[in-house]
């Protein structure tokens, strides 16, 4: 089964009803049908939470994380190998520390990163990226 790591950019696009969100919705349907495995690092879950809080307040953030909990998206806790790989990416590339966790998860799980965040351009030679538009 194909493994895909969702970056917070992709998850927020879905919940905010942006154009790229339709591609994320397709991936969710594939996961429901056991044709894709979706992963989300807890650090990026936190980004989604605060992003929705800023966009629509606490109630919106709570609603989104409740919806996420019902979706076929596996939350991945941070362990030492993941933290180390994220730190390496942060040291070597101009990306946010939270984005480094999404990239590190993709590398460790040999998965494709799903994002539209241009910050990941510097990692195209290290991980596979599914660019959303």
SEROLO-628973 format. One record per residue: residue number from 1; residue in one letter; z, y, x of N, C-alpha, C in turn. Coordinates in pm, whole numbers, plus 50000, padded with zeros to 5 digits. Example, Ala and Ser with C-alpha at 12.3 -4.5 7.8 and 13.67 -1.06 7.14 Angstrom:
BEGIN
+-----+----+-------+-------+-------+-------+-------+-------+-------+-------+-------+
:   i : aa :   nzz :   nyy :   nxx :  cazz :  cayy :  caxx :   czz :   cyy :   cxx :
+-----+----+-------+-------+-------+-------+-------+-------+-------+-------+-------+
:   1 :  A : 50780 : 49431 : 51319 : 50780 : 49550 : 51230 : 50780 : 49670 : 51320 :
:   2 :  S : 50708 : 49775 : 51285 : 50714 : 49894 : 51367 : 50787 : 50003 : 51290 :
+-----+----+-------+-------+-------+-------+-------+-------+-------+-------+-------+
END
This chain:
BEGIN
+-----+----+-------+-------+-------+-------+-------+-------+-------+-------+-------+
:   i : aa :   nzz :   nyy :   nxx :  cazz :  cayy :  caxx :   czz :   cyy :   cxx :
+-----+----+-------+-------+-------+-------+-------+-------+-------+-------+-------+
:   1 :  X : 50000 : 49882 : 50084 : 50000 : 50000 : 50000 : 50000 : 50125 : 50089 :
:   2 :  X : 49923 : 50221 : 50052 : 49910 : 50345 : 50128 : 50038 : 50428 : 50113 :
:   3 :  X : 50094 : 50472 : 50227 : 50212 : 50558 : 50225 : 50171 : 50702 : 50247 :
:   4 :  X : 50228 : 50790 : 50168 : 50198 : 50933 : 50179 : 50330 : 51010 : 50175 :
:   5 :  X : 50340 : 51107 : 50265 : 50457 : 51194 : 50270 : 50420 : 51325 : 50201 :
:   6 :  X : 50499 : 51361 : 50103 : 50478 : 51489 : 50035 : 50557 : 51597 : 50107 :
:   7 :  X : 50490 : 51704 : 50141 : 50556 : 51822 : 50193 : 50604 : 51904 : 50074 :
:   8 :  X : 50701 : 51991 : 50095 : 50750 : 52075 : 49985 : 50638 : 52160 : 49927 :
:   9 :  X : 50541 : 52201 : 50009 : 50428 : 52281 : 49961 : 50356 : 52206 : 49849 :
:  10 :  X : 50334 : 52077 : 49868 : 50263 : 51996 : 49769 : 50346 : 51980 : 49641 :
:  11 :  X : 50474 : 51953 : 49658 : 50562 : 51934 : 49542 : 50573 : 52063 : 49463 :
:  12 :  X : 50589 : 52174 : 49532 : 50598 : 52303 : 49462 : 50467 : 52338 : 49392 :
:  13 :  X : 50354 : 52304 : 49453 : 50225 : 52328 : 49387 : 50218 : 52252 : 49255 :
:  14 :  X : 50269 : 52130 : 49255 : 50270 : 52049 : 49133 : 50357 : 52113 : 49026 :
:  15 :  X : 50480 : 52147 : 49061 : 50573 : 52200 : 48962 : 50540 : 52342 : 48917 :
:  16 :  X : 50472 : 52418 : 49000 : 50434 : 52554 : 48962 : 50299 : 52558 : 48891 :
:  17 :  X : 50235 : 52443 : 48873 : 50108 : 52437 : 48801 : 49991 : 52496 : 48876 :
:  18 :  X : 49999 : 52495 : 49009 : 49890 : 52547 : 49090 : 49775 : 52446 : 49095 :
:  19 :  X : 49657 : 52492 : 49134 : 49539 : 52405 : 49140 : 49564 : 52279 : 49221 :
:  20 :  X : 49627 : 52292 : 49337 : 49653 : 52175 : 49423 : 49747 : 52076 : 49356 :
:  21 :  X : 49820 : 52120 : 49259 : 49913 : 52033 : 49187 : 49844 : 51919 : 49115 :
:  22 :  X : 49717 : 51938 : 49077 : 49645 : 51829 : 49009 : 49623 : 51711 : 49103 :
:  23 :  X : 49600 : 51738 : 49231 : 49587 : 51630 : 49329 : 49720 : 51557 : 49347 :
:  24 :  X : 49828 : 51630 : 49345 : 49961 : 51569 : 49356 : 49987 : 51483 : 49231 :
:  25 :  X : 49949 : 51533 : 49117 : 49966 : 51457 : 48993 : 49889 : 51324 : 49001 :
:  26 :  X : 49769 : 51328 : 49056 : 49690 : 51205 : 49074 : 49765 : 51106 : 49163 :
:  27 :  X : 49824 : 51156 : 49270 : 49901 : 51069 : 49359 : 50022 : 51009 : 49287 :
:  28 :  X : 50086 : 51086 : 49203 : 50201 : 51036 : 49127 : 50157 : 50924 : 49034 :
:  29 :  X : 50042 : 50941 : 48968 : 49990 : 50835 : 48881 : 49958 : 50708 : 48962 :
:  30 :  X : 49905 : 50726 : 49082 : 49877 : 50611 : 49169 : 50007 : 50540 : 49207 :
:  31 :  X : 50112 : 50617 : 49232 : 50241 : 50557 : 49266 : 50299 : 50480 : 49148 :
:  32 :  X : 50282 : 50533 : 49028 : 50327 : 50464 : 48908 : 50256 : 50329 : 48895 :
:  33 :  X : 50128 : 50328 : 48932 : 50046 : 50206 : 48923 : 50061 : 50118 : 49048 :
:  34 :  X : 50156 : 50149 : 49134 : 50179 : 50075 : 49259 : 50057 : 50073 : 49350 :
:  35 :  X : 49981 : 50182 : 49351 : 49865 : 50194 : 49439 : 49888 : 50293 : 49552 :
:  36 :  X : 50007 : 50354 : 49552 : 50044 : 50448 : 49659 : 50196 : 50450 : 49667 :
:  37 :  X : 50245 : 50476 : 49786 : 50389 : 50490 : 49809 : 50412 : 50635 : 49851 :
:  38 :  X : 50492 : 50707 : 49773 : 50519 : 50848 : 49801 : 50658 : 50865 : 49860 :
:  39 :  X : 50665 : 50941 : 49968 : 50790 : 50966 : 50039 : 50817 : 51116 : 50045 :
:  40 :  X : 50943 : 51152 : 50040 : 50985 : 51292 : 50052 : 51114 : 51295 : 50131 :
:  41 :  X : 51115 : 51367 : 50240 : 51235 : 51381 : 50321 : 51336 : 51468 : 50244 :
:  42 :  X : 51465 : 51435 : 50255 : 51566 : 51512 : 50185 : 51567 : 51659 : 50228 :
:  43 :  X : 51526 : 51687 : 50349 : 51518 : 51826 : 50395 : 51413 : 51900 : 50312 :
:  44 :  X : 51300 : 51835 : 50287 : 51194 : 51897 : 50207 : 51232 : 51902 : 50059 :
:  45 :  X : 51313 : 51806 : 50013 : 51369 : 51811 : 49878 : 51449 : 51941 : 49864 :
:  46 :  X : 51526 : 51972 : 49968 : 51604 : 52096 : 49967 : 51516 : 52219 : 49960 :
:  47 :  X : 51402 : 52214 : 50028 : 51307 : 52326 : 50020 : 51254 : 52343 : 49878 :
:  48 :  X : 51226 : 52233 : 49812 : 51178 : 52238 : 49674 : 51286 : 52300 : 49586 :
:  49 :  X : 51409 : 52256 : 49606 : 51520 : 52307 : 49525 : 51535 : 52459 : 49540 :
:  50 :  X : 51542 : 52506 : 49665 : 51561 : 52651 : 49681 : 51435 : 52728 : 49643 :
:  51 :  X : 51318 : 52668 : 49661 : 51194 : 52735 : 49620 : 51186 : 52756 : 49470 :
:  52 :  X : 51229 : 52654 : 49396 : 51229 : 52668 : 49249 : 51340 : 52761 : 49204 :
:  53 :  X : 51453 : 52760 : 49273 : 51562 : 52852 : 49239 : 51514 : 52996 : 49255 :
:  54 :  X : 51448 : 53023 : 49367 : 51397 : 53159 : 49390 : 51291 : 53197 : 49288 :
:  55 :  X : 51210 : 53102 : 49248 : 51100 : 53130 : 49154 : 51147 : 53145 : 49010 :
:  56 :  X : 51249 : 53066 : 48972 : 51288 : 53066 : 48832 : 51435 : 53055 : 48803 :
:  57 :  X : 51518 : 53062 : 48907 : 51662 : 53054 : 48886 : 51716 : 52913 : 48898 :
:  58 :  X : 51849 : 52903 : 48888 : 51917 : 52775 : 48906 : 51872 : 52672 : 48803 :
:  59 :  X : 51856 : 52713 : 48678 : 51817 : 52618 : 48574 : 51681 : 52555 : 48605 :
:  60 :  X : 51588 : 52635 : 48654 : 51456 : 52582 : 48690 : 51468 : 52484 : 48806 :
:  61 :  X : 51550 : 52515 : 48904 : 51570 : 52426 : 49018 : 51631 : 52294 : 48974 :
:  62 :  X : 51730 : 52300 : 48888 : 51795 : 52178 : 48839 : 51699 : 52093 : 48756 :
:  63 :  X : 51616 : 52157 : 48677 : 51518 : 52084 : 48596 : 51418 : 52011 : 48686 :
:  64 :  X : 51372 : 52079 : 48789 : 51274 : 52018 : 48880 : 51334 : 51900 : 48954 :
:  65 :  X : 51455 : 51913 : 49005 : 51512 : 51800 : 49079 : 51545 : 51683 : 48985 :
:  66 :  X : 51576 : 51713 : 48861 : 51595 : 51605 : 48763 : 51462 : 51533 : 48738 :
:  67 :  X : 51354 : 51610 : 48727 : 51221 : 51550 : 48711 : 51185 : 51467 : 48834 :
:  68 :  X : 51211 : 51521 : 48952 : 51182 : 51447 : 49076 : 51254 : 51313 : 49080 :
:  69 :  X : 51377 : 51310 : 49032 : 51458 : 51188 : 49033 : 51396 : 51078 : 48946 :
:  70 :  X : 51317 : 51118 : 48847 : 51253 : 51020 : 48758 : 51114 : 50978 : 48806 :
:  71 :  X : 51066 : 51041 : 48911 : 50931 : 51013 : 48961 : 50934 : 50902 : 49066 :
:  72 :  X : 50820 : 50837 : 49086 : 50813 : 50730 : 49187 : 50798 : 50786 : 49329 :
:  73 :  X : 50895 : 50869 : 49366 : 50896 : 50931 : 49498 : 51024 : 50888 : 49568 :
:  74 :  X : 51009 : 50824 : 49682 : 51125 : 50777 : 49758 : 51181 : 50890 : 49842 :
:  75 :  X : 51309 : 50921 : 49824 : 51375 : 51019 : 49909 : 51420 : 50950 : 50036 :
:  76 :  X : 51389 : 51010 : 50148 : 51422 : 50953 : 50278 : 51529 : 51037 : 50345 :
:  77 :  X : 51642 : 50973 : 50374 : 51752 : 51040 : 50442 : 51716 : 51066 : 50588 :
:  78 :  X : 51783 : 51160 : 50647 : 51761 : 51191 : 50789 : 51849 : 51100 : 50874 :
:  79 :  X : 51785 : 51028 : 50964 : 51858 : 50950 : 51062 : 51825 : 51005 : 51201 :
:  80 :  X : 51883 : 50948 : 51303 : 51864 : 51002 : 51438 : 51719 : 50999 : 51485 :
:  81 :  X : 51644 : 50889 : 51466 : 51503 : 50891 : 51510 : 51419 : 50998 : 51438 :
:  82 :  X : 51445 : 51018 : 51309 : 51371 : 51120 : 51234 : 51409 : 51259 : 51285 :
:  83 :  X : 51537 : 51282 : 51306 : 51582 : 51412 : 51356 : 51525 : 51440 : 51495 :
:  84 :  X : 51519 : 51337 : 51578 : 51466 : 51356 : 51713 : 51318 : 51390 : 51709 :
:  85 :  X : 51240 : 51317 : 51628 : 51096 : 51346 : 51619 : 51072 : 51485 : 51561 :
:  86 :  X : 51152 : 51525 : 51462 : 51140 : 51660 : 51406 : 51170 : 51764 : 51514 :
:  87 :  X : 51271 : 51739 : 51594 : 51307 : 51833 : 51700 : 51195 : 51843 : 51804 :
:  88 :  X : 51131 : 51731 : 51834 : 51018 : 51732 : 51928 : 50905 : 51816 : 51872 :
:  89 :  X : 50872 : 51797 : 51744 : 50765 : 51876 : 51683 : 50800 : 52024 : 51681 :
:  90 :  X : 50926 : 52055 : 51652 : 50968 : 52196 : 51649 : 50959 : 52257 : 51788 :
:  91 :  X : 50993 : 52181 : 51891 : 50989 : 52230 : 52028 : 50846 : 52251 : 52077 :
:  92 :  X : 50753 : 52165 : 52034 : 50616 : 52168 : 52084 : 50520 : 52251 : 52000 :
:  93 :  X : 50553 : 52280 : 51876 : 50460 : 52346 : 51785 : 50529 : 52462 : 51714 :
:  94 :  X : 50449 : 52557 : 51672 : 50502 : 52670 : 51597 : 50504 : 52635 : 51449 :
:  95 :  X : 50603 : 52555 : 51411 : 50623 : 52518 : 51271 : 50770 : 52535 : 51237 :
:  96 :  X : 50799 : 52546 : 51110 : 50938 : 52557 : 51068 : 51009 : 52424 : 51091 :
:  97 :  X : 51139 : 52429 : 51103 : 51215 : 52307 : 51126 : 51201 : 52212 : 51007 :
:  98 :  X : 51202 : 52266 : 50885 : 51186 : 52181 : 50767 : 51049 : 52114 : 50767 :
:  99 :  X : 50945 : 52188 : 50801 : 50811 : 52128 : 50809 : 50806 : 52021 : 50917 :
: 100 :  X : 50881 : 52040 : 51023 : 50886 : 51940 : 51130 : 50938 : 51807 : 51078 :
: 101 :  X : 51028 : 51810 : 50980 : 51079 : 51686 : 50922 : 50972 : 51613 : 50841 :
: 102 :  X : 50892 : 51686 : 50766 : 50783 : 51622 : 50691 : 50684 : 51557 : 50787 :
: 103 :  X : 50649 : 51628 : 50893 : 50555 : 51575 : 50992 : 50615 : 51455 : 51064 :
: 104 :  X : 50742 : 51463 : 51100 : 50809 : 51353 : 51168 : 50815 : 51229 : 51080 :
: 105 :  X : 50840 : 51248 : 50952 : 50843 : 51135 : 50859 : 50706 : 51069 : 50851 :
: 106 :  X : 50601 : 51150 : 50845 : 50466 : 51095 : 50843 : 50438 : 51014 : 50969 :
: 107 :  X : 50480 : 51065 : 51083 : 50457 : 50992 : 51209 : 50535 : 50861 : 51212 :
: 108 :  X : 50662 : 50867 : 51180 : 50748 : 50748 : 51187 : 50704 : 50640 : 51089 :
: 109 :  X : 50662 : 50680 : 50970 : 50620 : 50584 : 50867 : 50471 : 50550 : 50876 :
: 110 :  X : 50401 : 50606 : 50974 : 50256 : 50590 : 50988 : 50190 : 50620 : 50853 :
: 111 :  X : 50226 : 50733 : 50800 : 50180 : 50775 : 50668 : 50096 : 50902 : 50679 :
: 112 :  X : 50031 : 50934 : 50572 : 49950 : 51055 : 50563 : 50036 : 51167 : 50504 :
: 113 :  X : 50034 : 51282 : 50567 : 50107 : 51398 : 50515 : 50020 : 51470 : 50413 :
: 114 :  X : 50077 : 51496 : 50296 : 50005 : 51565 : 50189 : 50058 : 51707 : 50181 :
: 115 :  X : 49971 : 51805 : 50210 : 50014 : 51944 : 50214 : 49893 : 52037 : 50205 :
: 116 :  X : 49920 : 52161 : 50182 : 49819 : 52265 : 50192 : 49868 : 52376 : 50283 :
: 117 :  X : 49981 : 52353 : 50347 : 50045 : 52450 : 50434 : 49974 : 52454 : 50569 :
: 118 :  X : 49910 : 52567 : 50598 : 49832 : 52582 : 50722 : 49916 : 52569 : 50848 :
: 119 :  X : 50048 : 52579 : 50835 : 50136 : 52565 : 50950 : 50120 : 52428 : 51019 :
: 120 :  X : 50072 : 52330 : 50945 : 50056 : 52195 : 50999 : 49928 : 52176 : 51080 :
: 121 :  X : 49841 : 52278 : 51084 : 49715 : 52267 : 51159 : 49736 : 52222 : 51303 :
: 122 :  X : 49845 : 52267 : 51364 : 49870 : 52233 : 51504 : 49903 : 52086 : 51525 :
: 123 :  X : 49925 : 52013 : 51416 : 49961 : 51872 : 51426 : 49848 : 51777 : 51386 :
: 124 :  X : 49730 : 51831 : 51361 : 49619 : 51748 : 51316 : 49582 : 51636 : 51413 :
: 125 :  X : 49609 : 51654 : 51541 : 49577 : 51550 : 51639 : 49688 : 51446 : 51653 :
: 126 :  X : 49802 : 51470 : 51588 : 49916 : 51379 : 51602 : 49945 : 51298 : 51476 :
: 127 :  X : 49914 : 51354 : 51360 : 49937 : 51282 : 51235 : 49816 : 51301 : 51142 :
: 128 :  X : 49801 : 51210 : 51049 : 49693 : 51222 : 50951 : 49739 : 51316 : 50839 :
: 129 :  X : 49652 : 51409 : 50803 : 49688 : 51507 : 50700 : 49585 : 51506 : 50589 :
: 130 :  X : 49635 : 51498 : 50467 : 49553 : 51512 : 50347 : 49569 : 51658 : 50302 :
: 131 :  X : 49466 : 51738 : 50328 : 49474 : 51882 : 50299 : 49446 : 51909 : 50153 :
: 132 :  X : 49542 : 51970 : 50086 : 49525 : 52014 : 49947 : 49472 : 52156 : 49947 :
: 133 :  X : 49395 : 52189 : 49846 : 49339 : 52325 : 49834 : 49377 : 52386 : 49701 :
+-----+----+-------+-------+-------+-------+-------+-------+-------+-------+-------+
END
